[in-house]
Amino acid sequence: MTRVLPVLPPWLAHAFRAQGGPVPWSAVTRGALAAGPLLLLAVLTDRIPLGILAAIGAMLAGTNDRPGSRRASVKRLGMPALAGSVGLLVGTYGGQHLAAVPLTLLLTGLGLVAGGAVAVGPAASAAGSQLLVGAAVGAGMPLPAPGWLRALAFLAGAGWLLALRLALPTPGSLAGDFRFDGERDAVAGVYDAIAELLDAVGTDAALARRAALTAALDHAQDALAGPRLRRHASSATERRLHAQYAAALPLAEAATALAWAGEAADERASEGPRRLAAAVRGNNATGPLPAPHRSAPALRALDDALLRAAETFDRADDAQQRLHTRRRTSKDLLRAALGSGGREYGLRIALCFGASAAIAQALRTAHWHGHQYWYWLPVTAVWLVKPDLGPLASRVLSRAAGTVLGALVFAGFAAILPRPEGLVALVTVCGALVPVAARHFAAQTAVVTLLVLALVMVGGEPQASVSRIGETLLACAIVLIVGHLPMPGARGAGVRQRLAAAGDAAQAYLAHVLSESDDRAERWALRRDAYRTLAEARTAIAVSAAELPALARHTEGTDSVAAMLERLVDTTTASAVHLDDAGHLTPHQISLLTELVGELERERERLGLRATHSRPVHFVTHTGD
């Protein structure tokens, strides 16, 4: 008799998913050298309060320590650290000089600002979170140090981890200049993704491989486009990597066109990109590349792109190459933060943060906590309410499970570990585990709970595992209630805002191809923007679909719009490849694009989705092929 396993609802199934991949040993090493050694130095120099804040800064920076280039890590780690230090400064002086009600209003206002930042992007979202965490810690963790010194200690801890990220080489990165090992790995990943897409052409896996190629291109673009002192790449190694990335764009375009056509290519088609990936990683020449059959426009484009890539790799051209990224202006960032998605996130985060801060202060006054620190409740609410950490129900379940596990494990360690040396060792081990635990929110919560409880015990707080569990469960209840409250405007505004941005980018890309312009650099920039915004919309839709039914119903049908946008962008890419081959578009291609645009507009109207600032697309016709 066959046993039928029950199918879990999406909101519950999401809580059991974890990210895969190899252990990030470099990040593990940095984590072990960050919070623990800083705390040890503070104990040895009798500066424990400042050491605790420095360790917290290093720990929070460790939660943002992701694979990528050193240059990109400056923004990814540095921006949140600066925001956290500002929050710590504001929270400290607010807690010292304001009564409970004005302080709650101040923290609620910070929640509005941080919520709007979620709609801007990942780095801004992380900065908003650390702004609120810093404010809660500053107001709710009384320490014998002035506010400015607390902020400097926090910033120094995060800065120490960033310094480790910039200085330590990645294992296996000695094939070239180790300063650019992150860029080299990211660019090689693009060529690998192209090869995998070519292998999947004509199969059911092609769509997923095309999405993986988009992710690889996004990662490489971010790795190469980090902040710099000079406008352009200053070293020959970096310029070479820029050129190798630029050489991958026409290959990606041709591979996408082949996937759209659905005609399987021979094995030689994917062998060339794989050799290019190996050449990037080994920092050496490509050697001869196998050429695919030139029997179709996309295959001819692939062959031409391989030839140009081989020339780029072999001549080590020092000329500056564009990254074909469209930089967002301050007006664009402000529009995103103040748009419908930013307003919705801002209201919910402000309500959760303000309510949890008010309740925590009331419980402290009523001596419910059993200790003088009241920061745990609002800090827990910050991580629970953030929409970019997964569906609400999954976050709540994972946070509750992780906190219970972490608090119980810490209670056991606290009973047997010598103080303070045993607790310092525990902080060191937890710091090393943070990058690994980041694969699942519950695991990360458990590790961070262990680390923070060890830190505050070193600072003199008694063992408080039971009260931490109670405060976490209370924060879960607050966030669940606020998450289901009716708000001004349409629900699911964040998803709709990202979907509208993806529609605008697709329309701009289509208009450029229909104009039959020969400016390929502009076309590649528009194509990158279209696929990137579409991937962001797809992610937001997937998260919303895994919410509880009461929330998921507000974005029903948006996945069909995203699928139509995907078809439109892929068809536009295939048309662009044909345009390069023949010099003009065929009436059949224009008819197909017209039909897709019409279907897309009807679907958007049905769901009440409107573009943000796109221009109408004008179609042109030709008399012949």
ABEGO torsion letter per residue (X at the ends): XBBBBBBBBAAAAAAABBBBEBBBAAAAAAAAABAAAAAAAAAAAGBAAAAAAAAAAAAAAAAABBBEBAAAAAAAAAAAAAAAAAAAAAAAAAAAABBAAAAAAAAAAAAAAAAAAAAAEAAAAAAAAAAAAAAAAAAABBBBBBAAAAAAAAAAAAAAAAAAAAABBBBGAAABBAAAAAAAAAAAAAAAAAAAAAAABGBAAAAAAAAAAAAAAAAAAAAAABBBABABBABAAAAAAAAAAAAAAAAAAAAAAAAAAGBBBBAAAAAAAAAAAAAAAAGBBAEBBBBBBBABAAAAAAAAAAAAAAAAAAAGBABBBBAGBBBBBAAAAAAAAABAAAAAAAAAAAAAAAAAAAAAAAAAAAGAAGBABAAAAAAAAAAAABAAAEBAAAAAAAAAAAAAAAAAAAAAAAAABBOAAAAAAAAAAAAAAAAAAAABAAAAAAAAAAAAAAAAAAAGBBBAAAAAAAAAAAAAAAAAAAAABBBBEBBGAAAAAAAAAAAAAAAAAAAAAAAGBABAAAAAAAAAAAAAAAAAAAAAAAAAAABBAAAAAAABGAAAAAAAAAAAAAAAAAAAAAAAAAGBBBAAAAAAAAAAAAAAAAAAAAAGBBBAABBBBBBBBBABX
